[in-house]
Amino acid sequence: MEHVIEEAQAAEAAGFNACFITEHHQVPEGYFPSPLVVAAAVAARTTRIGIGTAVHLLSLTHPVHVAEDAAMVDIISKGRLILGLGMGYSRWISTRLASPCGSACRGLRKALRYYGAAGRKMT
């Protein structure tokens, strides 16, 4: 994970506006299964650059849990979190780790309504 933090620091020093952390599961390429954990680590070691998830897979985690973790990262980063949400695209994810696509789609719609309402309450 140290190399990701160093890349984010280098991007910040070079004047980039944001860096993004992907979510992948059980693949050897060095992706992360918990992008918000990585985002918190990057936030703790940077000061200006936006930190985004590209994308956080809502079909794998309860939306309230994601909202709570995202709120904590947003606090740690002093408002720099860019929360990208999605269902993913892999049939492997939907058949082995998540709910079937139909209920995942409904879950995504429900979560986006929840986040929209929460955002309006916080502003």
LINJOGI-V393739 format. One record per helix or strand of 2 or more residues. SS is the DSSP state (H for helix, E for strand). FROM is the first residue (numbers start at 1). LEN is the number of residues. If there is no record, write none. Layout:
BEGIN
SS:FROM:LEN
SS:FROM:LEN
END
This chain:
BEGIN
H:2:12
E:18:4
H:35:11
E:50:4
E:56:2
H:58:3
H:63:14
E:81:2
E:85:2
H:91:6
H:101:22
END
